[in-house]
Amino acid sequence: MDKLIWAFRALCYSAFFGKFGLPSYLGKPIFLKGIRYVFIGRKVRIFPHLRMETLAGGSIHIKDDVVISQNVHITSAGTLEIGKSSLILANVFITNIDHDYTEIGAHVVKQKILVKETKIGDNCFIGMGAAIMAGTILGKQCIVGANSVVRGVFPDYCVIVGSPAKIVKKYNPQTKVWEKTGE
């Protein structure tokens, strides 16, 4: 029954998004801002309590067949992309924004924002509570461990964990095995 309500909600909200591919559904969001710059593909499942916002002409592109679990916060002031068939678990934060903090005596919120490209590749898995920070590029089928704080460029087929996150495994196409990296 919930999913029928979520599908109806998606249909009602779809006119306000830049694109909202169907059949997709949307659980009850907490906060949406600038969603005319949010482009959602087909078969996207968004669970309740989403906070999604675009600022300063930013955009968010969520490709086909993505699952976004509950309590996820996505914010963009540039172009932020989530690749097709990715799974984002609960309590995840994804951004392409950093706040400048260098002006002494000025509130951080009143200082300029710094935008760095952030992209999640196709078929990625983002574990519960992870933070995908500005300037992060994840290749295809990257696995991000729970509560990891991720910043940087990561190649296809790797497992990333920790705070700060590091690669701990990579897929070896010759042996067809996920191998520890020793890093």
N, CA, C and O atoms as a DFTB+ gen file, in Angstrom:
732 C
 N C O
     1  1       0.821      -1.197       0.000
     2  2       0.000       0.000       0.000
     3  2       0.868       1.266       0.000
     4  3       0.573       2.222      -0.716
     5  1       1.956       1.266       0.820
     6  2       2.841       2.434       0.858
     7  2       3.368       2.780      -0.522
     8  3       3.390       3.948      -0.909
     9  1       3.793       1.761      -1.266
    10  2       4.390       2.017      -2.574
    11  2       3.378       2.598      -3.554
    12  3       3.755       3.369      -4.437
    13  1       2.122       2.251      -3.421
    14  2       1.088       2.871      -4.262
    15  2       0.951       4.355      -3.926
    16  3       0.816       5.192      -4.819
    17  1       0.987       4.667      -2.652
    18  2       0.927       6.074      -2.223
    19  2       2.167       6.807      -2.713
    20  3       2.073       7.944      -3.177
    21  1       3.338       6.161      -2.615
    22  2       4.582       6.787      -3.059
    23  2       4.556       7.017      -4.575
    24  3       5.049       8.038      -5.054
    25  1       3.980       6.068      -5.332
    26  2       3.871       6.226      -6.789
    27  2       2.943       7.400      -7.116
    28  3       3.232       8.189      -8.016
    29  1       1.836       7.514      -6.387
    30  2       0.919       8.640      -6.599
    31  2       1.615       9.954      -6.248
    32  3       1.473      10.942      -6.970
    33  1       2.369       9.973      -5.142
    34  2       3.113      11.173      -4.748
    35  2       4.111      11.568      -5.848
    36  3       4.234      12.742      -6.195
    37  1       4.810      10.583      -6.381
    38  2       5.777      10.849      -7.457
    39  2       5.080      11.477      -8.654
    40  3       5.602      12.413      -9.261
    41  1       3.916      10.971      -8.990
    42  2       3.151      11.527     -10.105
    43  2       2.770      12.979      -9.834
    44  3       2.858      13.824     -10.725
    45  1       2.350      13.268      -8.608
    46  2       1.979      14.647      -8.239
    47  2       3.190      15.586      -8.243
    48  3       3.088      16.723      -8.702
    49  1       4.324      15.121      -7.738
    50  2       5.535      15.942      -7.654
    51  2       6.241      16.072      -9.004
    52  3       6.994      17.025      -9.208
    53  1       6.018      15.149      -9.917
    54  2       6.813      15.064     -11.147
    55  2       6.822      16.358     -11.954
    56  3       7.819      16.662     -12.609
    57  1       5.767      17.105     -11.924
    58  2       5.693      18.360     -12.691
    59  2       6.674      19.408     -12.168
    60  3       7.019      20.343     -12.890
    61  1       7.125      19.262     -10.923
    62  2       8.008      20.259     -10.314
    63  2       9.492      19.929     -10.509
    64  3      10.349      20.788     -10.295
    65  1       9.796      18.709     -10.907
    66  2      11.169      18.293     -11.159
    67  2      11.563      18.653     -12.589
    68  3      10.697      18.838     -13.444
    69  1      12.875      18.755     -12.854
    70  2      13.352      18.937     -14.222
    71  2      12.948      17.762     -15.083
    72  3      12.580      17.927     -16.246
    73  1      13.019      16.557     -14.498
    74  2      12.567      15.318     -15.133
    75  2      12.263      14.337     -14.014
    76  3      12.992      14.265     -13.025
    77  1      11.194      13.590     -14.174
    78  2      10.872      12.539     -13.219
    79  2      10.372      11.348     -14.018
    80  3       9.195      11.268     -14.371
    81  1      11.298      10.410     -14.304
    82  2      10.958       9.252     -15.116
    83  2      10.029       8.303     -14.386
    84  3      10.150       8.096     -13.179
    85  1       9.114       7.739     -15.124
    86  2       8.169       6.781     -14.547
    87  2       8.458       5.409     -15.142
    88  3       8.931       5.343     -16.276
    89  1       8.202       4.331     -14.448
    90  2       7.650       4.295     -13.108
    91  2       8.740       4.446     -12.032
    92  3       9.589       3.572     -11.863
    93  1       8.695       5.525     -11.343
    94  2       9.557       5.764     -10.190
    95  2       8.639       6.091      -9.032
    96  3       7.476       6.437      -9.244
    97  1       9.141       5.987      -7.804
    98  2       8.302       6.414      -6.685
    99  2       9.100       7.209      -5.678
   100  3      10.329       7.168      -5.645
   101  1       8.352       7.944      -4.846
   102  2       8.930       8.907      -3.917
   103  2       8.227       8.802      -2.578
   104  3       7.040       9.109      -2.463
   105  1       8.978       8.359      -1.547
   106  2       8.443       8.387      -0.189
   107  2       8.332       9.834       0.268
   108  3       8.909      10.724      -0.356
   109  1       7.611      10.075       1.333
   110  2       7.386      11.442       1.801
   111  2       8.725      12.133       2.119
   112  3       9.445      11.712       3.024
   113  1       9.049      13.198       1.367
   114  2      10.316      13.894       1.622
   115  2      10.220      14.807       2.834
   116  3       9.127      15.186       3.254
   117  1      11.380      15.159       3.395
   118  2      11.442      16.130       4.488
   119  2      11.609      17.532       3.934
   120  3      10.963      18.472       4.397
   121  1      12.495      17.675       2.920
   122  2      12.805      19.008       2.402
   123  2      13.260      18.884       0.960
   124  3      14.145      18.087       0.648
   125  1      12.656      19.674       0.079
   126  2      13.065      19.736      -1.317
   127  2      13.248      21.198      -1.690
   128  3      12.392      22.027      -1.381
   129  1      14.363      21.526      -2.357
   130  2      14.613      22.896      -2.782
   131  2      15.283      22.871      -4.152
   132  3      16.239      22.128      -4.371
   133  1      14.775      23.687      -5.068
   134  2      15.366      23.779      -6.395
   135  2      15.202      22.526      -7.220
   136  3      16.072      22.205      -8.029
   137  1      14.096      21.799      -7.035
   138  2      13.953      20.504      -7.702
   139  2      13.678      20.611      -9.203
   140  3      13.659      19.595      -9.899
   141  1      13.470      21.803      -9.699
   142  2      13.353      21.912     -11.170
   143  2      14.705      21.620     -11.823
   144  3      14.784      21.423     -13.036
   145  1      15.768      21.594     -11.013
   146  2      17.110      21.243     -11.493
   147  2      17.515      19.833     -11.074
   148  3      18.697      19.491     -11.064
   149  1      16.523      19.025     -10.732
   150  2      16.746      17.628     -10.368
   151  2      16.126      16.769     -11.469
   152  3      14.961      16.935     -11.830
   153  1      16.938      15.843     -11.994
   154  2      16.538      15.015     -13.122
   155  2      16.623      13.550     -12.703
   156  3      17.708      13.021     -12.463
   157  1      15.459      12.905     -12.620
   158  2      15.361      11.545     -12.105
   159  2      14.975      10.606     -13.234
   160  3      14.013      10.847     -13.962
   161  1      15.744       9.532     -13.366
   162  2      15.502       8.558     -14.422
   163  2      14.326       7.636     -14.126
   164  3      13.539       7.878     -13.211
   165  1      14.224       6.576     -14.921
   166  2      13.140       5.590     -14.788
   167  2      13.480       4.574     -13.682
   168  3      14.645       4.274     -13.422
   169  1      12.437       4.069     -13.057
   170  2      12.538       3.011     -12.040
   171  2      13.423       3.413     -10.861
   172  3      14.134       2.576     -10.305
   173  1      13.383       4.679     -10.480
   174  2      14.124       5.162      -9.311
   175  2      13.215       5.023      -8.099
   176  3      12.064       5.461      -8.122
   177  1      13.737       4.413      -7.042
   178  2      12.969       4.225      -5.814
   179  2      13.590       5.090      -4.728
   180  3      14.742       4.892      -4.343
   181  1      12.809       6.055      -4.239
   182  2      13.277       6.963      -3.196
   183  2      12.389       6.751      -1.964
   184  3      11.178       6.969      -2.009
   185  1      13.011       6.326      -0.881
   186  2      12.282       6.045       0.342
   187  2      12.063       7.333       1.140
   188  3      12.624       8.369       0.786
   189  1      11.259       7.291       2.207
   190  2      10.886       8.512       2.938
   191  2      12.069       9.259       3.568
   192  3      13.158       8.719       3.759
   193  1      11.795      10.515       3.873
   194  2      12.677      11.419       4.618
   195  2      13.891      11.882       3.815
   196  3      14.975      12.080       4.364
   197  1      13.697      12.049       2.523
   198  2      14.745      12.585       1.659
   199  2      14.870      14.086       1.875
   200  3      13.867      14.789       1.999
   201  1      16.101      14.569       1.920
   202  2      16.370      16.003       1.861
   203  2      17.231      16.206       0.619
   204  3      18.351      15.700       0.544
   205  1      16.703      16.950      -0.357
   206  2      17.427      17.175      -1.596
   207  2      17.311      18.647      -1.956
   208  3      16.220      19.218      -1.966
   209  1      18.474      19.257      -2.256
   210  2      18.448      20.677      -2.579
   211  2      19.518      21.020      -3.598
   212  3      20.629      20.489      -3.573
   213  1      19.145      21.937      -4.509
   214  2      20.117      22.513      -5.428
   215  2      20.223      23.990      -5.098
   216  3      19.239      24.644      -4.753
   217  1      21.450      24.503      -5.214
   218  2      21.738      25.900      -4.912
   219  2      22.537      26.498      -6.058
   220  3      23.231      25.771      -6.769
   221  1      22.454      27.796      -6.247
   222  2      23.332      28.544      -7.165
   223  2      23.416      27.915      -8.556
   224  3      24.496      27.853      -9.143
   225  1      22.287      27.452      -9.081
   226  2      22.267      26.874     -10.425
   227  2      22.766      25.449     -10.511
   228  3      22.982      24.939     -11.610
   229  1      22.953      24.798      -9.387
   230  2      23.406      23.410      -9.375
   231  2      22.326      22.467      -9.880
   232  3      21.158      22.839      -9.992
   233  1      22.738      21.237     -10.184
   234  2      21.780      20.231     -10.639
   235  2      22.145      18.866     -10.067
   236  3      23.288      18.608      -9.691
   237  1      21.144      18.011     -10.015
   238  2      21.307      16.637      -9.553
   239  2      20.718      15.732     -10.627
   240  3      19.577      15.917     -11.050
   241  1      21.510      14.747     -11.067
   242  2      21.082      13.803     -12.096
   243  2      21.134      12.402     -11.499
   244  3      22.209      11.889     -11.190
   245  1      19.968      11.790     -11.338
   246  2      19.874      10.437     -10.798
   247  2      19.446       9.544     -11.954
   248  3      18.344       9.685     -12.484
   249  1      20.317       8.632     -12.338
   250  2      20.084       7.786     -13.515
   251  2      19.079       6.675     -13.190
   252  3      18.620       6.560     -12.054
   253  1      18.748       5.870     -14.182
   254  2      17.749       4.806     -14.067
   255  2      18.104       3.766     -13.008
   256  3      19.273       3.477     -12.753
   257  1      17.052       3.213     -12.401
   258  2      17.139       2.036     -11.527
   259  2      17.975       2.266     -10.266
   260  3      18.621       1.340      -9.775
   261  1      17.966       3.489      -9.742
   262  2      18.679       3.813      -8.504
   263  2      17.729       3.626      -7.323
   264  3      16.539       3.921      -7.424
   265  1      18.260       3.137      -6.209
   266  2      17.502       3.030      -4.961
   267  2      18.155       3.951      -3.942
   268  3      19.356       3.860      -3.685
   269  1      17.348       4.844      -3.361
   270  2      17.809       5.757      -2.323
   271  2      16.994       5.462      -1.072
   272  3      15.783       5.678      -1.049
   273  1      17.650       4.974      -0.046
   274  2      16.967       4.602       1.191
   275  2      16.564       5.825       2.004
   276  3      16.757       6.956       1.558
   277  1      16.012       5.613       3.177
   278  2      15.475       6.696       3.996
   279  2      16.571       7.572       4.607
   280  3      17.707       7.137       4.797
   281  1      16.194       8.817       4.907
   282  2      17.057       9.792       5.599
   283  2      18.322      10.134       4.820
   284  3      19.388      10.280       5.419
   285  1      18.227      10.263       3.517
   286  2      19.379      10.620       2.689
   287  2      19.324      12.118       2.396
   288  3      18.253      12.674       2.154
   289  1      20.495      12.765       2.420
   290  2      20.614      14.209       2.157
   291  2      21.545      14.376       0.962
   292  3      22.696      13.942       0.997
   293  1      21.037      15.013      -0.105
   294  2      21.812      15.269      -1.319
   295  2      21.740      16.763      -1.595
   296  3      20.650      17.332      -1.658
   297  1      22.895      17.402      -1.761
   298  2      22.920      18.836      -2.012
   299  2      23.945      19.142      -3.106
   300  3      25.018      18.540      -3.153
   301  1      23.591      20.103      -4.000
   302  2      24.448      20.390      -5.145
   303  2      24.405      21.863      -5.524
   304  3      23.340      22.480      -5.556
   305  1      25.585      22.419      -5.812
   306  2      25.691      23.761      -6.388
   307  2      26.440      23.690      -7.717
   308  3      26.741      24.724      -8.313
   309  1      26.738      22.495      -8.178
   310  2      27.363      22.248      -9.481
   311  2      26.575      21.129     -10.117
   312  3      25.353      21.081      -9.981
   313  1      27.250      20.223     -10.811
   314  2      26.571      19.047     -11.360
   315  2      26.937      17.848     -10.506
   316  3      28.114      17.523     -10.352
   317  1      25.936      17.197      -9.957
   318  2      26.121      16.003      -9.144
   319  2      25.390      14.871      -9.851
   320  3      24.226      15.018     -10.223
   321  1      26.067      13.742     -10.038
   322  2      25.466      12.635     -10.766
   323  2      25.550      11.349      -9.970
   324  3      26.575      11.037      -9.363
   325  1      24.437      10.597      -9.984
   326  2      24.380       9.264      -9.382
   327  2      24.097       8.291     -10.516
   328  3      23.049       8.370     -11.158
   329  1      25.032       7.366     -10.769
   330  2      24.951       6.453     -11.901
   331  2      23.872       5.400     -11.762
   332  3      23.399       5.107     -10.663
   333  1      23.491       4.839     -12.897
   334  2      22.397       3.872     -12.957
   335  2      22.674       2.640     -12.097
   336  3      23.815       2.220     -11.910
   337  1      21.594       2.091     -11.591
   338  2      21.590       0.854     -10.804
   339  2      22.422       0.939      -9.526
   340  3      22.911      -0.081      -9.039
   341  1      22.586       2.130      -8.985
   342  2      23.304       2.289      -7.720
   343  2      22.334       2.158      -6.551
   344  3      21.138       2.415      -6.686
   345  1      22.865       1.758      -5.411
   346  2      22.088       1.600      -4.181
   347  2      22.723       2.469      -3.110
   348  3      23.909       2.342      -2.806
   349  1      21.908       3.358      -2.540
   350  2      22.365       4.257      -1.489
   351  2      21.565       3.921      -0.240
   352  3      20.348       4.104      -0.208
   353  1      22.249       3.430       0.787
   354  2      21.550       3.037       2.009
   355  2      21.206       4.250       2.868
   356  3      21.503       5.387       2.500
   357  1      20.584       4.004       4.001
   358  2      20.036       5.053       4.866
   359  2      21.119       5.945       5.469
   360  3      22.273       5.546       5.627
   361  1      20.703       7.167       5.800
   362  2      21.517       8.135       6.549
   363  2      22.788       8.549       5.814
   364  3      23.801       8.845       6.448
   365  1      22.744       8.573       4.493
   366  2      23.897       8.946       3.677
   367  2      23.805      10.426       3.306
   368  3      22.716      10.967       3.111
   369  1      24.969      11.066       3.214
   370  2      25.077      12.464       2.782
   371  2      25.935      12.497       1.525
   372  3      27.021      11.918       1.493
   373  1      25.442      13.181       0.477
   374  2      26.180      13.313      -0.780
   375  2      26.173      14.782      -1.175
   376  3      25.113      15.408      -1.210
   377  1      27.352      15.346      -1.476
   378  2      27.420      16.766      -1.815
   379  2      28.538      17.046      -2.800
   380  3      29.457      16.243      -2.963
   381  1      28.451      18.189      -3.452
   382  2      29.567      18.710      -4.237
   383  2      29.960      20.096      -3.716
   384  3      30.602      20.876      -4.420
   385  1      29.569      20.386      -2.485
   386  2      29.779      21.705      -1.878
   387  2      30.682      21.580      -0.646
   388  3      30.493      20.711       0.205
   389  1      31.662      22.475      -0.583
   390  2      32.422      22.708       0.643
   391  2      32.165      24.157       1.033
   392  3      31.956      25.004       0.165
   393  1      32.178      24.442       2.304
   394  2      32.063      25.823       2.772
   395  2      33.463      26.342       3.068
   396  3      34.249      25.682       3.748
   397  1      33.769      27.534       2.552
   398  2      35.032      28.175       2.898
   399  2      34.963      28.542       4.379
   400  3      33.895      28.872       4.893
   401  1      36.078      28.485       5.044
   402  2      36.126      28.788       6.482
   403  2      37.285      29.726       6.813
   404  3      37.566      29.976       7.985
   405  1      37.954      30.242       5.791
   406  2      39.223      30.935       6.015
   407  2      39.082      32.370       6.492
   408  3      40.046      32.947       6.994
   409  1      37.911      32.954       6.346
   410  2      37.729      34.341       6.790
   411  2      37.484      34.352       8.303
   412  3      36.432      33.919       8.772
   413  1      38.446      34.840       9.042
   414  2      38.369      34.852      10.506
   415  2      37.261      35.815      10.948
   416  3      37.142      36.929      10.438
   417  1      36.464      35.358      11.899
   418  2      35.396      36.184      12.458
   419  2      34.104      36.152      11.662
   420  3      33.104      36.721      12.098
   421  1      34.099      35.498      10.502
   422  2      32.879      35.410       9.689
   423  2      32.254      34.027       9.875
   424  3      32.943      33.007       9.865
   425  1      30.954      34.020      10.042
   426  2      30.221      32.765      10.167
   427  2      30.470      31.926       8.916
   428  3      30.432      32.454       7.804
   429  1      30.721      30.638       9.081
   430  2      31.014      29.755       7.955
   431  2      29.893      29.788       6.920
   432  3      30.163      29.766       5.719
   433  1      28.660      29.841       7.363
   434  2      27.525      29.855       6.435
   435  2      27.522      31.109       5.563
   436  3      26.968      31.093       4.464
   437  1      28.126      32.179       6.033
   438  2      28.142      33.428       5.269
   439  2      29.369      33.547       4.362
   440  3      29.492      34.522       3.620
   441  1      30.267      32.577       4.412
   442  2      31.418      32.579       3.525
   443  2      31.052      31.874       2.217
   444  3      30.052      31.158       2.152
   445  1      31.860      32.079       1.181
   446  2      31.530      31.518      -0.131
   447  2      31.525      30.003      -0.092
   448  3      32.180      29.377       0.741
   449  1      30.768      29.430      -1.019
   450  2      30.778      27.975      -1.153
   451  2      31.758      27.601      -2.255
   452  3      31.928      28.326      -3.235
   453  1      32.390      26.467      -2.072
   454  2      33.361      25.941      -3.021
   455  2      32.755      24.687      -3.642
   456  3      32.360      23.766      -2.928
   457  1      32.681      24.653      -4.952
   458  2      32.037      23.545      -5.647
   459  2      33.092      22.680      -6.325
   460  3      33.967      23.182      -7.031
   461  1      32.995      21.369      -6.098
   462  2      33.903      20.400      -6.712
   463  2      33.065      19.267      -7.286
   464  3      32.107      18.819      -6.657
   465  1      33.421      18.809      -8.467
   466  2      32.644      17.758      -9.127
   467  2      32.508      16.530      -8.232
   468  3      33.475      16.070      -7.623
   469  1      31.284      16.012      -8.168
   470  2      31.004      14.783      -7.431
   471  2      30.192      13.876      -8.343
   472  3      29.175      14.284      -8.903
   473  1      30.659      12.636      -8.482
   474  2      29.984      11.697      -9.375
   475  2      30.083      10.296      -8.796
   476  3      31.159       9.842      -8.407
   477  1      28.951       9.622      -8.747
   478  2      28.886       8.228      -8.325
   479  2      28.655       7.405      -9.584
   480  3      27.688       7.640     -10.310
   481  1      29.532       6.447      -9.849
   482  2      29.437       5.644     -11.072
   483  2      28.269       4.679     -11.059
   484  3      27.539       4.576     -10.073
   485  1      28.105       3.975     -12.163
   486  2      27.039       2.981     -12.294
   487  2      27.269       1.818     -11.335
   488  3      28.406       1.425     -11.073
   489  1      26.175       1.279     -10.822
   490  2      26.165       0.060     -10.025
   491  2      27.000       0.155      -8.749
   492  3      27.597      -0.831      -8.317
   493  1      27.041       1.343      -8.150
   494  2      27.760       1.510      -6.883
   495  2      26.860       1.169      -5.699
   496  3      25.634       1.206      -5.799
   497  1      27.485       0.841      -4.593
   498  2      26.794       0.545      -3.332
   499  2      27.379       1.487      -2.288
   500  3      28.577       1.444      -2.007
   501  1      26.536       2.333      -1.717
   502  2      26.974       3.277      -0.697
   503  2      26.394       2.799       0.634
   504  3      25.177       2.797       0.818
   505  1      27.257       2.399       1.552
   506  2      26.836       1.822       2.822
   507  2      26.200       2.833       3.762
   508  3      26.355       4.042       3.594
   509  1      25.493       2.326       4.742
   510  2      24.752       3.129       5.700
   511  2      25.643       4.157       6.389
   512  3      26.731       3.833       6.864
   513  1      25.171       5.397       6.435
   514  2      25.851       6.451       7.171
   515  2      27.074       7.042       6.485
   516  3      27.793       7.834       7.093
   517  1      27.321       6.679       5.245
   518  2      28.502       7.198       4.545
   519  2      28.311       8.672       4.183
   520  3      27.186       9.145       4.024
   521  1      29.421       9.381       4.058
   522  2      29.420      10.770       3.593
   523  2      30.264      10.826       2.332
   524  3      31.462      10.545       2.364
   525  1      29.636      11.190       1.226
   526  2      30.327      11.345      -0.051
   527  2      30.562      12.842      -0.205
   528  3      29.634      13.593      -0.507
   529  1      31.786      13.268      -0.001
   530  2      32.127      14.685       0.078
   531  2      32.413      15.280      -1.302
   532  3      32.610      14.559      -2.280
   533  1      32.432      16.619      -1.354
   534  2      32.710      17.341      -2.594
   535  2      34.040      16.891      -3.178
   536  3      35.024      16.718      -2.458
   537  1      34.056      16.705      -4.488
   538  2      35.274      16.299      -5.158
   539  2      35.461      14.798      -5.252
   540  3      36.545      14.332      -5.606
   541  1      34.426      14.034      -4.943
   542  2      34.518      12.576      -5.002
   543  2      34.038      12.073      -6.362
   544  3      32.964      12.443      -6.836
   545  1      34.847      11.234      -6.968
   546  2      34.486      10.557      -8.212
   547  2      34.634       9.063      -7.952
   548  3      35.738       8.572      -7.716
   549  1      33.515       8.344      -7.996
   550  2      33.539       6.895      -7.827
   551  2      33.366       6.251      -9.189
   552  3      32.450       6.604      -9.932
   553  1      34.241       5.307      -9.524
   554  2      34.110       4.567     -10.770
   555  2      32.941       3.597     -10.715
   556  3      32.134       3.634      -9.787
   557  1      32.857       2.729     -11.719
   558  2      31.782       1.735     -11.777
   559  2      31.921       0.738     -10.641
   560  3      33.031       0.353     -10.271
   561  1      30.812       0.332     -10.101
   562  2      30.680      -0.731      -9.106
   563  2      31.643      -0.588      -7.934
   564  3      32.267      -1.560      -7.508
   565  1      31.758       0.633      -7.417
   566  2      32.512       0.849      -6.182
   567  2      31.611       0.518      -5.000
   568  3      30.409       0.784      -5.023
   569  1      32.199      -0.057      -3.984
   570  2      31.500      -0.402      -2.753
   571  2      32.063       0.505      -1.663
   572  3      33.267       0.504      -1.408
   573  1      31.181       1.283      -1.016
   574  2      31.598       2.192       0.057
   575  2      31.076       1.627       1.371
   576  3      29.875       1.405       1.521
   577  1      31.974       1.395       2.318
   578  2      31.607       0.820       3.605
   579  2      30.788       1.774       4.462
   580  3      30.823       2.989       4.269
   581  1      30.053       1.209       5.407
   582  2      29.221       1.985       6.330
   583  2      30.069       3.008       7.073
   584  3      31.200       2.730       7.470
   585  1      29.503       4.192       7.253
   586  2      30.106       5.293       8.011
   587  2      31.437       5.795       7.443
   588  3      32.192       6.462       8.150
   589  1      31.728       5.487       6.199
   590  2      32.958       5.977       5.577
   591  2      32.807       7.442       5.187
   592  3      31.714       7.893       4.845
   593  1      33.905       8.175       5.242
   594  2      33.948       9.567       4.788
   595  2      34.832       9.573       3.548
   596  3      36.044       9.371       3.630
   597  1      34.199       9.810       2.391
   598  2      34.847       9.592       1.106
   599  2      35.110      10.927       0.408
   600  3      34.206      11.745       0.236
   601  1      36.367      11.125       0.011
   602  2      36.750      12.280      -0.812
   603  2      37.921      11.838      -1.678
   604  3      38.893      11.268      -1.184
   605  1      37.817      12.104      -2.967
   606  2      38.894      11.753      -3.894
   607  2      38.363      11.011      -5.090
   608  3      37.155      10.844      -5.255
   609  1      39.277      10.568      -5.920
   610  2      38.934       9.852      -7.150
   611  2      39.284       8.381      -6.947
   612  3      40.401       8.040      -6.557
   613  1      38.300       7.513      -7.222
   614  2      38.463       6.081      -7.003
   615  2      38.144       5.331      -8.288
   616  3      37.160       5.653      -8.955
   617  1      38.961       4.326      -8.656
   618  2      38.760       3.612      -9.921
   619  2      37.572       2.660      -9.863
   620  3      36.984       2.435      -8.806
   621  1      37.235       2.106     -11.026
   622  2      36.176       1.095     -11.114
   623  2      36.509      -0.096     -10.222
   624  3      37.680      -0.405     -10.000
   625  1      35.485      -0.755      -9.718
   626  2      35.577      -2.042      -9.043
   627  2      36.525      -2.041      -7.846
   628  3      37.490      -2.804      -7.800
   629  1      36.233      -1.173      -6.884
   630  2      37.040      -1.188      -5.666
   631  2      36.132      -1.070      -4.442
   632  3      35.000      -0.595      -4.530
   633  1      36.657      -1.511      -3.305
   634  2      35.982      -1.410      -2.020
   635  2      36.691      -0.320      -1.231
   636  3      37.912      -0.340      -1.078
   637  1      35.905       0.635      -0.731
   638  2      36.443       1.821      -0.071
   639  2      35.851       1.875       1.334
   640  3      34.633       1.808       1.496
   641  1      36.708       1.996       2.353
   642  2      36.204       2.054       3.726
   643  2      37.038       3.021       4.563
   644  3      38.183       3.327       4.232
   645  1      36.444       3.488       5.644
   646  2      37.175       4.256       6.638
   647  2      36.911       5.745       6.610
   648  3      36.133       6.256       5.804
   649  1      37.590       6.420       7.522
   650  2      37.474       7.867       7.660
   651  2      38.856       8.422       7.972
   652  3      39.273       8.369       9.129
   653  1      39.575       8.946       7.008
   654  2      39.177       9.094       5.607
   655  2      39.198       7.745       4.889
   656  3      39.976       6.853       5.228
   657  1      38.330       7.622       3.895
   658  2      38.172       6.353       3.190
   659  2      39.384       6.038       2.325
   660  3      39.979       6.917       1.702
   661  1      39.732       4.744       2.306
   662  2      40.836       4.231       1.483
   663  2      40.379       2.960       0.783
   664  3      39.456       2.283       1.236
   665  1      41.027       2.650      -0.313
   666  2      40.734       1.410      -1.034
   667  2      41.328       0.239      -0.253
   668  3      42.510       0.247       0.090
   669  1      40.490      -0.775       0.027
   670  2      40.982      -1.961       0.725
   671  2      40.924      -3.213      -0.153
   672  3      41.579      -4.213       0.143
   673  1      40.132      -3.156      -1.242
   674  2      40.058      -4.277      -2.183
   675  2      39.822      -3.729      -3.585
   676  3      39.220      -2.672      -3.774
   677  1      40.315      -4.484      -4.554
   678  2      40.047      -4.187      -5.963
   679  2      39.699      -5.493      -6.656
   680  3      40.183      -6.562      -6.284
   681  1      38.852      -5.387      -7.666
   682  2      38.510      -6.569      -8.455
   683  2      39.594      -6.815      -9.487
   684  3      39.979      -5.906     -10.223
   685  1      40.084      -8.044      -9.539
   686  2      41.099      -8.429     -10.510
   687  2      40.389      -9.160     -11.653
   688  3      39.904     -10.275     -11.462
   689  1      40.322      -8.542     -12.847
   690  2      39.589      -9.171     -13.955
   691  2      40.249     -10.460     -14.462
   692  3      39.566     -11.301     -15.046
   693  1      41.572     -10.634     -14.250
   694  2      42.234     -11.864     -14.685
   695  2      41.827     -13.051     -13.807
   696  3      41.500     -14.124     -14.315
   697  1      41.849     -12.847     -12.474
   698  2      41.518     -13.944     -11.561
   699  2      40.035     -13.986     -11.218
   700  3      39.545     -14.969     -10.662
   701  1      39.319     -12.901     -11.556
   702  2      37.898     -12.754     -11.225
   703  2      37.642     -12.844      -9.724
   704  3      36.657     -13.429      -9.274
   705  1      38.574     -12.238      -8.954
   706  2      38.498     -12.237      -7.495
   707  2      38.694     -10.808      -6.987
   708  3      39.480     -10.039      -7.540
   709  1      37.962     -10.472      -5.920
   710  2      38.176      -9.209      -5.219
   711  2      39.369      -9.401      -4.293
   712  3      39.299     -10.191      -3.351
   713  1      40.462      -8.691      -4.547
   714  2      41.702      -8.910      -3.811
   715  2      42.008      -7.753      -2.881
   716  3      41.779      -6.591      -3.218
   717  1      42.532      -8.083      -1.696
   718  2      42.971      -7.044      -0.763
   719  2      44.119      -6.276      -1.375
   720  3      44.931      -6.833      -2.114
   721  1      44.183      -4.965      -1.057
   722  2      45.209      -4.126      -1.683
   723  2      46.456      -3.961      -0.824
   724  3      47.521      -3.660      -1.363
   725  1      46.367      -4.142       0.465
   726  2      47.512      -3.942       1.330
   727  2      47.751      -2.481       1.668
   728  3      48.741      -2.155       2.321
   729  1      46.854      -1.587       1.230
   730  2      46.976      -0.161       1.555
   731  2      46.501       0.101       2.951
   732  3      46.526       1.244       3.407
